[in-house]
Every structure is written in C-alpha cells, then in structure tokens.
Amino acid sequence: MLTRRSLLTSVAAAGAATFVLPSLALADPPDQSTPEGWLARLAAHRDDVAAVFSDGAGRRFGHLADRSLVVASAIKVVHLLAYTTAVAEGRLDPDEQVRVGDWDARHPYIGDGAVGKGNHHTALTYLGVPCDEYGVAKNPDQRVPLRNIAEMMIFISDNSAADYLRARLGDRALRAAAARGGWRMPDVRMFGGEVLLLYFPEYCPPPGSPVAVRRAAGDALSNRFACDPSFRAKVLPRAAEKPPSVEAIMAWTELSGRGSAAQLFRMHQEISVSRDRAAVLAQEILGVPLSGDKPPGSKALLYKGGNLPGCLVLGFDVLWPDRRPGTSTIFLKNCAPEDFAHVPVLQRMCIDALFVPGTFAALERALGH
C-alpha cells in the first residue's frame, strides 16, 4: 500500500532517477554505507564536488561554489517560489480544480523512471487518480487542486508538475522568483522537452549552439506534445524502436540545465530566511519530504534534491526558533552506483553539519578547507 510515509521515503533520496544507467565506477571505492566512507569518497574526488555550507551560527565554507554544473530537479525551488508568490499575490488559487488531462499534457510518457514506477505515475497514484502504466490518467477530466500539483513537484519531483506550473506562470515569474535569491537568468527548461530532445535528436540544435537555442528547441517540443496528438502518438513507438544509447544519454545529461552551488544556496537561503507569505508557503511545502528527520529543537527541515545519470544535487535548510537558519547545497558529478545507493548517508551528513560542529568540520576537512 502506498502510504505518505513510504512514498516520501522512497523519493526523498534525491528526486528519483530519470534513467537507470551504468555509471562511472570508482577505483577501490570506500564503504559509503558509513559517514567515514562518504568523507573518504569526497576527499579522494574533490574536483567532482561543489558545495556551500553555512550552519547559521557563524561557520561557513564553500568549495568550487561558482562552478556551473548540472542542477537537475533541484532547480524546482525556483518554480515553487514563483508559484507561492502567485498564490500570495492572489494571481493563483491553490484550490482551483485542475483537469488532470491538462497536467498529463506535460508528461511525455517516459523519462521519469521505470514504466509503472515513474514519478508522474507515482504522483497520480498517490492522489487517487487511476492511470495506465505510463502515468496517463484513465479519466482526463478528473480534477485535482492546483496545490496538489505544486506539492507533487516537490514531494515526488514530478517533472510534468514543474512544466505545468512554468506554462501557467511564464518565465518572467520564474525569473523574478530566482532574482529574490540573486540568481539571475536561471537555466529553467521544460523537463519534458529535454526528454523529447533525447528521443528525437533530429530536433536538437547544432552542437555548440547557445543555451537559449537549445532551451527554445525543448520548449517547442514540449508545447508540440501538449497540443499535437499526432506528434504525441509518435513518442512511444520512437522510444521502443530507437532507444538512446548510454553514450547519448550521458552526452544529453551534460547539455541539461545548469547552475552553481552558490546560486542554489542563495535561493534556499532566501526562502528559509524570509518571512513574507510566499516564502512561508514555500517553507511549508519544502518541509514535508523529510519532516520526520528534522534535528532536535528545530522548527523545520527543508529539502529539495535532484539527479540525472552521473549527477547528484542536494539542498537543505534547518529552521530554528531562535537563530538564523542553516543551509547546505552540494553538487556531485561523475557519480558511481555506490553514490546513488548510499544517498541517505550523505543526506544525513549534510543535515548534521548544520547543527553538529564536528560533522561540519569533518566535511570541511574532506573538501580541503
């Protein structure tokens, strides 16, 4: 039975992998089922890591914080703050009843997990919406509250929820939300459009094209999927007949949306420190996935992560009743299977570092600071 606790436990590790692939293997990998093993892994491959840690009590360090890396679903905090801002300003009603077929229109059937276990399938199942194995609602006219779509974007990292909200809100709203955290021109794309570019490479711009050109190509495919039934009918046959190679998927990952640990850190801090209604609404949603793991005496533990093949991103905030929040963001590239298998151990370390000085110092030393 899919309970809220089992659901959140299963997806909170990072946001559920989009594709399952053999990753780069580490030579003589440490035992990452322990904090010591993770510290050894980080110390041995410091160039694979970018991070910013601040415990809110005066301790802070950054490691390759401004390096541009694949940001994956961690960027959805931008979509979330844009949504909560629209709610706070009365431009969106969280109780609006949204037709599920309109949400499904942003889900290109594939690319968000194994068939029958994809994130969109999981989201609909959790909300009690009957769907097929590809996560398409059996009754497209069934309705769900708009707030549920925003929640599924964070709780389950549903890509189609992020794309639906971006289509509703517009890029100006997302840029304004990111600007609150000092993130100028975030690399926000249609997640579904990026998946379609992988399966329909003939629509990709030439190699070396500017990011804006690739973004436009993916956005156009997302909109075509949403509005053109004839194109929609081509997706599953293409996926079956011409599945992308491992090499193609890894190259595609490198061309995905990017950001830095510093940019994501500032975004998290803006949400966690602010007390306006939009920020508080965002805090309430980000505080659900790991609510059972918040540190003793804290008000809330906020979390959003993401991953793509070979890449892992985590972002945390610990809110306290009597002092400034602590925030940590960490990006890893060249991830091996051991990294993904033991994400909860790294999560625990990143959280503990925000209130346990010894853990903070251990991570700082492991990264050479």
C-alpha positions in Angstrom: 0.0 0.0 0.0 1.3 3.4 -0.9 1.3 5.5 2.2 2.5 9.0 2.6 5.5 7.9 4.7 6.5 5.2 2.3 6.1 7.5 -0.6 8.2 10.3 0.8 10.9 7.9 2.0 11.2 6.3 -1.4 11.6 9.5 -3.4 13.3 11.9 -0.9 16.8 10.4 -1.6 17.3 12.8 -4.4 14.2 13.1 -6.6 14.2 9.7 -8.2 16.5 8.9 -11.1 15.3 9.8 -14.6 17.2 6.9 -16.2 18.9 3.9 -14.8 22.3 3.5 -16.3 25.7 2.1 -15.5 27.7 5.0 -14.0 31.4 5.6 -13.7 33.0 3.2 -11.3 35.4 4.5 -8.7 38.7 2.7 -8.3 38.8 0.9 -4.9 35.6 2.7 -3.7 35.2 3.3 0.1 32.3 1.9 2.0 29.8 4.6 1.6 27.3 3.0 3.8 29.1 4.9 6.6 29.8 8.6 7.1 33.5 7.8 7.1 33.2 6.2 3.7 31.5 9.2 2.2 34.1 11.5 3.7 36.8 9.4 2.1 35.0 9.5 -1.3 34.6 13.3 -1.2 38.3 13.7 -0.1 39.5 11.4 -2.9 37.5 13.2 -5.6 37.3 16.8 -4.6 37.1 18.0 -8.1 33.8 16.2 -8.5 32.2 18.2 -5.8 30.8 21.8 -5.4 29.3 22.9 -2.2 28.3 25.7 0.2 27.6 25.1 3.9 26.6 27.6 6.5 25.2 26.5 9.9 23.7 29.8 10.7 25.8 30.1 13.8 29.0 31.6 12.2 30.5 28.6 10.5 30.6 28.7 6.7 32.7 27.3 3.8 32.4 27.0 0.1 34.1 24.6 -2.3 34.1 25.3 -6.1 30.9 27.1 -5.3 30.6 29.1 -8.5 31.3 26.2 -10.9 28.5 25.6 -13.3 27.2 22.0 -13.0 24.0 20.1 -13.9 21.3 21.2 -11.5 18.6 18.6 -12.4 15.4 18.8 -10.3 17.0 20.9 -7.5 16.1 23.9 -9.6 12.4 23.3 -8.8 12.7 25.5 -5.8 12.5 28.4 -8.4 9.2 27.1 -9.7 8.0 26.6 -6.2 8.7 30.2 -5.1 7.2 31.5 -8.3 4.0 29.5 -7.6 3.8 30.6 -3.9 4.4 34.2 -4.9 1.4 34.0 -7.3 -0.7 32.5 -4.6 0.4 35.1 -2.1 -0.4 37.9 -4.5 -3.8 36.4 -5.4 -2.9 35.5 -9.0 -3.4 31.8 -8.5 -5.9 30.0 -6.3 -4.4 26.8 -4.7 -7.9 25.3 -4.5 -8.5 25.7 -8.3 -9.7 22.4 -9.7 -7.3 21.5 -12.5 -8.2 19.0 -15.2 -5.7 16.1 -14.9 -5.6 15.8 -18.7 -4.0 19.3 -18.8 -1.4 18.2 -16.3 -0.8 15.0 -18.3 -0.2 17.0 -21.4 3.2 18.0 -19.9 4.1 14.3 -19.3 5.8 12.7 -22.4 5.1 9.2 -21.1 8.8 8.3 -20.4 12.0 9.7 -18.9 10.9 9.9 -15.3 11.5 6.4 -14.1 10.7 2.8 -15.0 7.4 2.0 -16.6 4.8 1.6 -13.9 7.0 3.4 -11.4 7.7 6.8 -12.9 7.3 9.9 -10.9 4.2 11.1 -12.6 2.6 7.7 -12.3 3.5 7.8 -8.6 2.1 11.3 -8.2 -1.3 10.3 -9.7 -1.5 7.1 -7.7 -0.8 9.0 -4.5 -3.6 11.4 -5.3 -6.0 8.6 -6.1 -6.1 9.2 -9.8 -6.3 5.9 -11.8 -3.8 5.8 -14.6 -2.1 3.5 -17.0 1.5 2.2 -16.7 2.8 5.3 -18.4 1.2 7.6 -15.9 -1.6 8.8 -18.1 -4.9 9.3 -16.3 -7.7 7.0 -17.3 -10.2 9.8 -16.9 -8.5 13.0 -18.2 -11.5 15.1 -17.0 -10.9 14.2 -13.3 -9.8 17.2 -11.3 -7.2 17.8 -8.6 -6.5 21.0 -6.6 -3.7 23.2 -8.1 -1.9 22.9 -4.7 -1.5 19.2 -5.2 0.4 19.7 -8.5 2.8 22.1 -6.7 3.2 19.6 -3.9 3.9 16.7 -6.2 6.6 18.7 -7.9 8.4 18.8 -4.6 7.3 15.7 -2.7 7.8 13.3 -5.7 9.9 15.6 -8.0 7.2 15.2 -10.8 8.7 16.9 -13.9 5.3 17.4 -15.5 4.2 19.3 -12.5 7.1 21.7 -12.9 6.4 22.1 -16.6 2.7 22.7 -16.0 3.5 25.4 -13.5 6.0 27.0 -15.8 3.5 27.1 -18.6 0.9 28.6 -16.3 3.2 31.2 -14.6 5.5 32.2 -17.5 9.3 32.7 -17.4 9.0 36.3 -16.2 7.5 35.0 -12.9 10.2 32.3 -12.6 13.0 34.8 -13.2 11.5 37.2 -10.7 11.4 34.4 -8.1 15.0 33.5 -8.8 16.1 37.1 -8.6 15.0 37.2 -5.0 17.8 34.9 -4.3 20.3 36.7 -6.5 20.0 34.0 -9.2 20.0 36.0 -12.5 18.5 34.2 -15.5 18.2 30.7 -14.1 18.6 27.9 -16.7 14.9 26.8 -16.5 13.7 24.5 -19.2 10.8 22.2 -19.9 11.8 18.9 -18.4 9.6 17.0 -20.8 11.0 19.0 -23.7 14.5 17.9 -22.7 13.4 14.2 -22.6 11.8 14.6 -26.1 15.1 16.1 -27.5 16.8 12.9 -26.3 14.4 10.6 -28.2 14.0 13.0 -31.2 17.6 14.2 -31.7 16.6 15.4 -35.2 15.1 18.4 -33.4 18.2 19.3 -31.5 20.1 22.4 -32.5 23.6 22.0 -33.9 26.4 21.2 -31.3 27.8 24.3 -29.7 24.5 26.2 -30.0 23.8 28.8 -27.2 21.8 27.5 -24.3 18.9 29.8 -25.2 18.6 28.0 -28.6 18.5 24.6 -27.0 16.0 25.8 -24.4 13.8 27.0 -27.2 14.0 23.7 -29.1 13.0 21.7 -26.0 10.2 24.2 -25.1 8.8 23.9 -28.6 8.8 20.1 -28.4 7.0 20.2 -25.0 4.4 22.5 -26.4 4.0 20.3 -29.5 3.5 17.3 -27.4 0.9 19.1 -25.3 -1.1 20.3 -28.4 -0.5 17.9 -31.2 -2.0 14.4 -30.8 -0.2 13.2 -34.0 3.2 14.0 -32.5 2.2 12.6 -29.2 1.4 9.3 -30.9 5.0 9.0 -32.2 6.6 9.1 -28.8 6.2 5.5 -27.5 7.0 3.9 -30.9 10.1 6.0 -31.1 11.2 5.0 -27.6 10.7 1.4 -28.4 12.3 1.4 -31.9 15.2 3.8 -31.3 16.1 3.9 -27.6 19.1 6.2 -26.9 22.5 4.7 -26.2 24.2 5.1 -22.9 26.7 7.4 -24.6 23.8 9.5 -26.0 22.2 9.7 -22.5 25.4 10.8 -20.9 26.0 13.5 -23.6 22.4 14.6 -23.1 22.9 15.0 -19.4 25.9 17.3 -19.9 23.7 19.5 -22.0 20.9 19.7 -19.4 20.1 22.8 -17.3 22.9 24.1 -15.2 23.5 26.1 -12.0 26.1 26.5 -9.3 26.2 25.5 -5.6 26.3 29.2 -4.7 23.2 30.1 -6.8 21.2 27.2 -5.3 22.5 28.1 -1.8 21.3 31.7 -2.1 17.9 30.6 -3.4 17.5 28.2 -0.4 18.6 31.0 2.0 16.2 33.5 0.5 13.3 31.0 1.1 14.4 29.9 4.6 15.2 33.4 6.0 12.3 35.4 4.6 9.0 35.8 6.5 6.7 37.0 3.8 3.7 34.8 2.8 5.3 33.5 -0.4 8.4 32.3 1.4 6.4 30.8 4.3 4.2 28.9 1.9 7.3 27.5 0.1 8.8 26.6 3.5 5.7 24.6 4.3 5.9 22.5 1.2 9.7 22.0 1.3 9.3 20.9 4.9 7.2 17.9 4.2 9.5 15.3 2.5 12.0 14.9 5.4 9.7 16.2 8.2 10.5 13.1 10.3 14.2 13.8 10.2 14.4 17.3 11.4 17.0 18.0 14.1 16.0 18.1 17.7 14.7 21.6 18.7 14.4 22.8 15.1 11.3 24.2 13.5 11.6 22.5 10.2 13.9 20.7 7.8 13.5 21.9 4.2 14.7 19.8 1.3 14.9 19.5 -2.5 17.3 17.4 -4.4 17.7 16.1 -7.9 19.7 13.7 -10.0 20.5 12.7 -13.6 22.8 10.0 -14.8 26.2 10.6 -13.2 25.0 13.7 -11.3 23.5 14.3 -7.8 22.4 17.6 -6.2 21.1 18.1 -2.6 19.8 21.3 -0.9 18.8 21.6 2.8 17.7 24.2 5.3 17.3 23.8 9.0 15.0 26.4 10.5 15.4 27.3 14.2 13.1 29.2 16.5 15.8 31.4 17.9 18.6 31.9 15.3 19.3 32.2 11.6 18.6 29.0 9.5 21.4 26.8 8.4 21.7 26.0 4.7 23.7 23.5 2.7 23.9 22.7 -1.1 26.1 20.1 -2.6 26.6 19.0 -6.3 28.4 15.8 -7.3 29.4 14.8 -10.8 30.9 11.5 -12.1 28.6 9.7 -9.7 29.1 5.9 -9.4 26.4 3.4 -8.4 27.8 3.4 -4.8 27.0 7.1 -4.6 23.3 6.6 -5.6 23.0 3.5 -3.4 24.0 5.4 -0.3 22.5 8.9 -0.8 20.7 8.7 2.6 24.0 8.6 4.4 25.2 11.7 2.6 21.9 13.4 3.3 22.2 12.7 7.0 25.8 14.2 7.0 24.7 17.3 5.2 21.8 17.8 7.7 24.0 17.1 10.7 26.6 19.5 9.5 24.1 22.3 10.0 23.9 21.7 13.8 26.8 19.4 14.8 30.1 21.3 14.7 32.1 18.1 14.4 30.3 17.0 11.3 30.7 20.4 9.8 34.4 20.4 10.4 34.8 16.8 9.0 33.1 17.8 5.7 35.2 21.0 5.6 38.4 19.0 6.0 37.3 16.3 3.5 37.0 19.0 0.9 40.4 20.5 1.7 39.4 23.6 3.6 
